[in-house]
C-alpha cells in the first residue's frame, strides 16, 4: 500500500490543486480502514466492510494515483468510468473518492470542496421470486450431481457421452440460505456469519428463545444497514433446531465450516432463470413483497422485522399493498357506484322524477334590486309624506 502512494508525509498548507490524490486516498485509509487507527477512540467510526472498500481504493489509486486534486474534472471522471466494467462499479468507487476528499477537507489537507462527477444512479432492482420459483430452487438443490462419461475414457464401455446421477449433492448446503433469506429477508452477510452458538464477532441465533440477533454483541451498525433482532417464525425455527441436533453449528456451512459467500447460488439462479434479472439479494425483495401483500401485517411491523425504514418500504414496495382499495373494487363490481344512496331514516321518498330541476327565478344575478323596482303612486305619496 505504501508503494502505491506518494511515499512522502502528508503536507498541509498547500494549494488544493497541487495536493496528490495518492495522499488524499492514503489519508482516507489511515482514518477509516487502518486497524491501529480504528482502535483509537478519537478515530472516526470504522467501516463495516473494510476489505471491500480497500479494494475500491486500490482501484482508484491505480488510475488516479499519479494525478493531483486539480485533475478531478468532469472529463477525467467520465474517462475513469469507461475503464470500469459497469457505470455502477465506477459510481461505487468514485463515491469513495468523494468521501476521501471530504475527510481531507475536514482535516485541512485541502482548503475547498472538490466536485466529483458521478455516473447516473442505476435503477433500483426490485425483481422477486414467487413461491413456485423458490420451490424450483429447493428441488434443484436436492438433486444429485450429474456425471457425463468422457468420450475417450469410456469409448470401450458404451457409456461415452451418457449422464448418470452420482451420490453427491453439491448444492444441498444452499437450502438453508434459501429458506432463511425467503422467510426473513436477512442480508447475506448476516446469514453467512451467523452461528447457533454465541460467539464474539458473529450474529447469534438463540434457538431456545427463538430469536435471531442479526448483529454481533457490541457491534456498531451503519444507519443504512440496520440489522435488528427478530422473532424467528415457528416453521423456520423447527428447521433450525433440526439442523443443530444434526450437528450443525452454523446455519449455512459447507463440509462443517461456515462460508463467506456462495458463487454456487448465483450460478443456480442464472441456470434456472436465465431471462430474469435475479440475484441473491432478490430474496430480500421477495420477503418484503410477500409481507406487503398480507393485509393483516402493519407496515411499521414489516419495516422493523426487515430492518428497513418505513419510507423506503412504502416507496419501493408500496405498490404491492392494494388491499385498502378493496372497497372501491367492490363498489365498482356490484354496479352501485354512481347511484344515489339514501339514508335509512329518509322516508319521504323524494325524487325529481323524469323532469329535470329548473331555476326558481329567485335571487338571479340579472334580477333588479329592491331599490331599482318602480313604486306605485300610493307608495310614492306615503314616502313623500314621511
C-alpha positions in Angstrom: 0.0 0.0 0.0 2.8 2.4 0.8 4.4 1.7 -2.5 1.3 2.8 -4.3 1.2 6.2 -2.5 3.5 9.2 -2.9 5.8 7.9 -0.2 6.1 11.4 1.5 4.5 12.6 4.7 1.2 14.4 4.1 1.9 18.1 3.8 -0.5 20.8 4.7 -1.0 24.4 3.7 -0.6 23.6 0.0 -2.8 24.7 -2.9 -5.6 22.3 -3.3 -4.9 21.7 -7.0 -1.3 20.7 -6.1 -2.2 18.0 -3.5 -1.5 14.5 -4.8 -4.6 12.3 -4.9 -2.3 9.5 -3.5 -2.0 11.5 -0.3 -5.8 12.0 -0.1 -6.5 8.3 -0.6 -3.7 7.2 1.8 -5.1 9.6 4.5 -8.6 8.0 4.0 -7.1 4.5 4.5 -5.4 5.7 7.7 -8.6 7.2 9.1 -11.1 4.6 8.0 -9.5 1.3 7.3 -6.2 1.0 9.2 -6.7 -1.3 12.2 -4.5 0.7 14.6 -6.4 3.8 13.8 -9.7 2.1 14.4 -8.7 1.2 17.9 -8.2 4.9 18.7 -11.3 6.3 20.4 -10.8 9.7 18.7 -10.9 8.0 15.3 -13.9 8.1 13.1 -16.4 5.2 13.0 -14.7 2.2 11.3 -16.2 0.8 8.1 -18.4 -2.3 8.2 -16.7 -3.8 5.1 -13.1 -2.6 5.1 -11.7 -5.2 2.7 -14.3 -4.3 0.1 -13.6 -0.6 0.5 -9.8 -1.2 0.4 -10.3 -3.0 -3.0 -12.1 0.1 -4.3 -9.4 2.4 -3.0 -6.6 0.4 -4.7 -8.5 0.5 -7.9 -8.8 4.3 -7.6 -5.0 4.6 -6.9 -4.2 2.6 -10.0 -5.9 5.3 -12.2 -5.8 8.4 -10.0 -2.5 7.8 -8.1 -0.3 9.9 -10.3 -2.7 12.8 -10.5 -3.5 15.7 -8.3 -6.7 17.1 -6.9 -6.7 19.7 -9.7 -7.1 16.8 -12.2 -10.5 15.9 -10.9 -12.7 17.2 -13.8 -15.8 16.1 -15.4 -13.9 14.8 -18.4 -11.5 12.7 -16.3 -14.3 11.3 -14.2 -16.0 10.2 -17.5 -12.8 8.7 -18.7 -12.4 6.7 -15.5 -16.0 5.5 -15.7 -15.1 4.0 -19.1 -12.3 1.9 -17.6 -14.6 0.2 -15.1 -16.7 -2.8 -16.0 -20.0 -1.0 -15.5 -21.2 2.5 -14.7 -22.4 1.2 -11.3 -19.0 -0.1 -10.4 -17.5 3.3 -11.4 -20.0 5.1 -9.3 -19.3 3.0 -6.2 -15.6 3.8 -6.5 -16.0 7.5 -7.2 -18.2 7.8 -4.2 -15.3 6.7 -2.0 -13.1 9.2 -3.8 -15.6 11.9 -2.8 -15.6 10.7 0.8 -11.8 10.7 0.9 -11.8 14.4 -0.4 -14.4 15.3 2.3 -12.2 13.9 5.1 -9.2 15.6 3.6 -11.2 18.9 3.8 -12.2 18.3 7.4 -8.5 17.6 8.3 -7.4 20.7 6.3 -5.3 18.8 3.8 -7.3 20.7 1.1 -9.0 24.0 1.6 -12.0 23.8 -0.6 -14.8 21.5 -1.7 -13.9 19.4 -4.8 -16.8 18.2 -7.0 -16.6 14.6 -8.2 -18.9 13.9 -11.2 -20.6 10.5 -10.7 -22.4 8.4 -13.4 -26.2 8.4 -13.2 -27.6 6.3 -10.3 -28.9 2.9 -11.6 -32.5 1.9 -11.3 -33.3 0.0 -8.2 -33.7 -3.7 -8.6 -37.0 -4.9 -7.3 -37.4 -8.3 -9.0 -38.5 -11.0 -6.7 -39.2 -14.7 -6.6 -42.7 -16.3 -6.5 -43.4 -19.4 -4.3 -43.1 -21.6 -7.4 -39.6 -20.2 -8.0 -38.4 -20.9 -4.5 -39.8 -24.5 -4.7 -38.0 -24.9 -8.0 -34.6 -23.8 -6.5 -35.1 -26.1 -3.5 -35.8 -29.1 -5.8 -32.7 -28.3 -7.8 -30.6 -28.2 -4.6 -31.8 -31.6 -3.6 -30.9 -33.2 -6.9 -27.8 -35.4 -7.2 -24.8 -34.4 -9.3 -24.9 -35.4 -12.9 -21.7 -37.0 -14.3 -21.1 -37.2 -18.1 -18.9 -40.1 -19.2 -15.9 -38.9 -21.1 -15.9 -40.0 -24.7 -12.2 -41.0 -24.8 -12.2 -42.8 -21.4 -15.5 -44.5 -22.0 -15.3 -45.3 -25.7 -14.9 -49.0 -25.0 -17.7 -49.2 -22.3 -20.5 -48.0 -24.5 -21.3 -45.2 -22.0 -19.5 -42.4 -23.8 -21.5 -39.1 -23.6 -24.2 -40.5 -21.3 -25.1 -38.9 -18.0 -25.6 -40.7 -14.7 -26.5 -39.5 -11.2 -23.9 -39.7 -8.5 -24.3 -40.0 -4.8 -23.1 -36.3 -4.4 -25.4 -33.4 -3.5 -23.3 -30.4 -4.3 -26.0 -27.8 -3.8 -27.7 -29.1 -0.7 -25.9 -26.5 1.5 -27.8 -23.8 -0.3 -31.2 -24.9 1.0 -30.8 -23.2 4.5 -29.8 -20.0 2.7 -32.9 -20.0 0.5 -35.2 -20.7 3.5 -33.6 -18.1 5.7 -33.5 -15.4 3.0 -37.0 -16.0 1.8 -38.7 -16.0 5.2 -36.7 -13.3 7.0 -35.2 -11.1 4.2 -31.9 -11.0 6.1 -28.9 -9.7 4.2 -26.3 -12.3 3.0 -23.5 -11.1 5.3 -25.8 -11.6 8.3 -26.6 -15.1 7.4 -23.2 -16.4 6.3 -21.6 -15.2 9.6 -24.5 -16.3 11.9 -23.9 -19.0 14.5 -26.2 -21.2 16.6 -23.6 -20.8 19.4 -23.0 -17.4 20.9 -19.6 -16.2 19.6 -17.7 -13.0 19.5 -18.0 -11.2 16.2 -20.9 -13.4 14.9 -24.7 -12.8 14.8 -26.3 -15.2 17.2 -29.4 -17.4 16.6 -30.9 -18.2 20.0 -32.7 -21.5 19.4 -34.0 -21.7 22.9 -35.9 -18.4 22.9 -36.4 -18.4 19.1 -34.7 -15.0 18.5 -32.3 -14.2 15.6 -29.8 -11.5 16.7 -28.6 -10.1 13.4 -25.8 -8.1 15.0 -22.8 -9.5 16.9 -22.5 -8.4 20.6 -21.2 -4.9 20.8 -21.2 -4.4 17.0 -21.8 -0.9 15.6 -24.1 -0.9 12.6 -24.4 1.7 9.8 -27.6 3.6 9.7 -28.4 2.4 6.2 -27.6 -1.2 7.1 -29.8 -1.8 10.1 -29.9 -5.3 11.4 -32.5 -5.6 14.2 -33.2 -8.8 16.1 -36.5 -10.6 15.3 -38.7 -13.4 16.4 -38.0 -16.5 14.3 -41.1 -17.9 12.6 -42.1 -21.2 14.1 -41.8 -23.1 10.9 -38.3 -21.9 10.3 -37.3 -22.4 13.9 -38.2 -26.1 13.7 -35.8 -26.4 10.7 -33.0 -24.6 12.6 -33.4 -26.8 15.7 -33.3 -29.9 13.5 -30.1 -28.7 11.9 -28.5 -28.0 15.3 -29.4 -31.5 16.5 -27.9 -33.0 13.4 -24.5 -31.5 14.3 -24.5 -28.1 12.6 -23.0 -25.1 14.4 -23.8 -22.6 11.6 -27.0 -22.3 9.6 -25.1 -22.1 6.3 -22.0 -24.2 6.2 -20.1 -26.4 3.7 -18.2 -29.5 4.9 -18.8 -28.4 8.5 -17.2 -24.9 8.0 -19.0 -21.6 7.6 -18.8 -19.9 4.2 -18.3 -16.2 3.5 -20.2 -16.2 0.1 -21.6 -18.6 -2.4 -21.0 -18.3 -6.1 -22.9 -21.6 -6.4 -26.1 -19.7 -5.5 -25.6 -17.1 -8.3 -24.9 -19.9 -10.8 -28.1 -21.7 -9.7 -30.2 -18.6 -10.2 -28.8 -17.9 -13.6 -29.2 -21.5 -14.6 -32.9 -21.7 -13.6 -34.0 -18.1 -14.5 -31.7 -17.1 -17.4 -34.2 -14.5 -18.8 -34.9 -12.7 -15.5 -32.7 -10.1 -13.6 -32.5 -12.0 -10.4 -29.6 -12.1 -7.9 -29.1 -13.4 -4.4 -30.2 -10.1 -3.0 -33.6 -10.6 -4.7 -34.5 -12.8 -1.7 -34.7 -9.6 0.4 -37.1 -8.1 -2.2 -39.1 -11.3 -2.1 -39.6 -11.2 1.7 -40.6 -7.5 1.6 -43.0 -8.1 -1.3 -44.7 -11.2 0.2 -45.2 -9.4 3.6 -46.6 -6.2 2.0 -49.2 -8.4 0.2 -50.6 -9.5 3.6 -53.3 -7.1 4.7 -53.1 -8.1 8.4 -49.5 -7.1 8.7 -48.8 -3.5 9.7 -46.2 -1.5 7.7 -44.3 -0.5 10.8 -44.1 -4.1 11.9 -42.8 -5.2 8.5 -40.2 -2.4 8.5 -39.0 -3.4 12.0 -38.7 -7.0 11.0 -36.7 -6.4 7.9 -34.6 -3.6 9.3 -35.8 -1.1 6.7 -37.2 2.4 7.1 -40.9 2.9 6.6 -40.3 5.5 3.9 -38.1 3.1 1.9 -40.6 0.2 2.4 -43.6 2.3 1.2 -41.6 3.9 -1.7 -40.2 0.7 -3.1 -42.8 -1.9 -2.2 -45.9 0.1 -1.6 -47.4 -0.7 -5.0 -47.8 -4.3 -3.8 -50.1 -3.2 -1.0 -53.6 -2.8 -2.6 -55.9 -4.4 -0.1 -57.0 -1.0 1.2 -58.7 -0.4 -2.2 -61.0 -3.4 -1.8 -63.9 -1.2 -1.0 -63.5 0.7 -4.3 -63.3 -2.6 -6.2 -66.4 -3.9 -4.6 -68.4 -0.7 -5.3 -67.5 -0.9 -9.0 -68.1 -4.6 -9.2 -71.6 -4.5 -7.7 -72.7 -1.7 -10.0 -73.6 0.5 -7.1 -71.1 3.3 -7.9 -72.8 6.5 -9.2 -76.2 5.7 -7.7 -77.9 7.9 -5.1 -77.9 6.1 -1.8 -80.5 7.4 0.7 -80.2 7.2 4.5 -82.3 4.7 6.2 -84.2 7.5 8.1 -85.1 9.2 4.8 -88.8 8.0 4.4 -90.4 10.7 2.2 -89.1 9.1 -1.0 -88.5 12.5 -2.6 -87.4 12.4 -6.3 -87.3 14.8 -9.2 -88.6 12.0 -11.4 -88.0 12.2 -15.1 -88.3 16.0 -15.1 -85.1 17.8 -14.6 -85.0 20.5 -11.9 -85.4 24.1 -13.1 -84.4 27.5 -11.9 -87.0 29.1 -9.5 -86.2 32.6 -10.6 -85.3 33.8 -7.2 -82.1 35.7 -6.5 -80.9 35.7 -10.1 -77.9 38.0 -10.8 -79.9 39.8 -13.5 -82.9 40.4 -11.2 -83.5 44.1 -10.3 -82.6 45.1 -6.8 -85.3 46.4 -4.4 -84.1 50.0 -4.7 -84.5 49.8 -8.5 -88.1 48.5 -8.6 -90.7 51.1 -9.6 -93.0 52.1 -6.8 -96.7 52.6 -7.1 -98.3 56.1 -6.9 -99.8 55.5 -3.5 -96.4 54.2 -2.1 -94.7 57.3 -3.5 -97.2 59.7 -1.7 -96.7 57.8 1.6 -92.9 58.0 1.2 -93.1 61.8 0.5 -95.4 62.4 3.4 -92.9 60.6 5.7 
